[in-house]
Amino acid sequence: MAGKRKSHSAAFKAQVALAALKGDKTVNEVAAQFGVHLTLIHEWKKKLLAGAEAVFAAGAKTTGPPDDKTAELYEQIGRLKVELDWVKKICRPRLTPSGP
């Protein structure tokens, strides 16, 4: 029976992929150092390079219209204000002239 598969953390994968990308060691040396198969290192390197753009894109703020949630909240505030004004108008004490 084959051994249980190892599951590596994202931090470990990043560390191995960065070590392989440095270029000061061959992929075989990195594999021996971390005890990981060559194909995994190549796969992690590809994922790291493919996802590198997202690291810098996440920090960029886009200028555009506010979120749909903001518009929805402003609509709700308007409806509640109208409703509150209506309730205040209905509940206002009416002055009636009293007789002698």
N, C-alpha and C positions, 0 to 999 in steps of 0.2 A: 504494500500500500504506500502511495506517495505521501510525502510530508505535507503539513498544512501550509497554505499560502501565507506569505508575509504581507501584512498591510502596512504601508509606510505613510507617515504623516506628511502633510503638505510642506511643512518646514524642512523635513529631511529631503524630500524630492527637490525642493528649491536649492538646498545646499549642494546636493549632488550635481544638479544641472548647472549651477554656477561654477562649480569646480571644473566641470567638463568644458564649459565655455571659456574659462580663463586661458586655456591653451598651454599652461606650463607643464601639464602632465598629459600623457596619452589617455584615451578612453579606457584602454586596458588597465592602466595604472589606477585610474579613478575607480574602476570597477573592483579592482583588488582592494583598494583602500576602504571602500564603503561596503564591500561584500554584496554587490548588486550586479545583475546580469547586464551585458552590453546593450541588449535591445531595450531594456528599461531606460538606460541612460540616454540613448538616442531619442526615445519617445519623450522623455521629460525635457530634453533640450528643445525639441520641436514645440512642445506645449509652452515652454517658457518664452521662446522667441515669438510665438503666435500671440501670446497674451501680454506681451510687454507694452503694446500700444494702449491697452486698457488701463494700465497703471497710471499713465500720464493723462488719459482722457477722463478718468474719474475725477481728477482735481479741477478740471476745466469747468467753468460755469457758463451755461448758455444763457444768452439774453433773449428773452422772448416773452410771450404772454404768461401771466401767472397760471399756476396749476388750476385744473378744473375744480379742485376742491375749494380753492379760494373763492371762485365765482359762486359756487353753490352756497358757501357760508354767507357771503354778502346777500344773496337772495333770501336766505333764511332770516337774516337780521332785519331786512326790509319787511318781510311778512310779519315778524314778531312785533316790530314797531307799529305797524298799522293796526294789528290786533290789540296792542296795549292802548293805543290812542282810542280805539273804539270802546274798550272796556272802561277806560277813564271817563269817557263821555256818558256812557250808560249809568255808571255808578255815581255820578256827580249828584249831590243833594240838590233837589229842586226847591226853590223858595216859593212858597205859595202865600198869597196875601191872606192874613187872618182877619176874621171879622171882629167887630166891636163887641 
